Amino acid sequence: MRLTARKQNVTVMTVSTLREHLDTISNDDLRLSIAKVHRDRVSIRADFTSSGKRRHASATLPAYPTGSAEDAPANNLNVVLDPISFDGATSCAELHVFEPLLGHDILEHYEKLHPSEAMPMSRCC
């Protein structure tokens, strides 16, 4: 694992707030939704069109309990919008379908830490 200096903010929101936010930023070309909630991570699914074909990819985000008795850990975790991994994104354009959720700076930082050998360029962002 390679560590780099990082001076940027990340966003944290509860699962219920994230679900509402995903509905707000989704459109006809890109549908973002929560695929699965685990006790320590949340999977976000992106359904989109690439090269004329309907595709999907997912991003895994870290999560932790809110500490509130009303928010049971499995129901409404805090989710950090800083990806652990992506699955199904085979190009830079497909990775960037998550930009409306994560933002350019977060994707750029992820790419610095995880350069892709499968993608034609060493850096996407």
Secondary structure, DSSP 4 states (H G I P E B T S, - for coil): -----------EEEHHHHHHHHHHH--SSEEEEEEEE-SSEEEEEEEEEETTEEEEEEEEEEEE----TTS-TTTS-EEESS-SEEES--SHHHHGGGHHHH-HHHHHHHHHHS--SSSSSS---
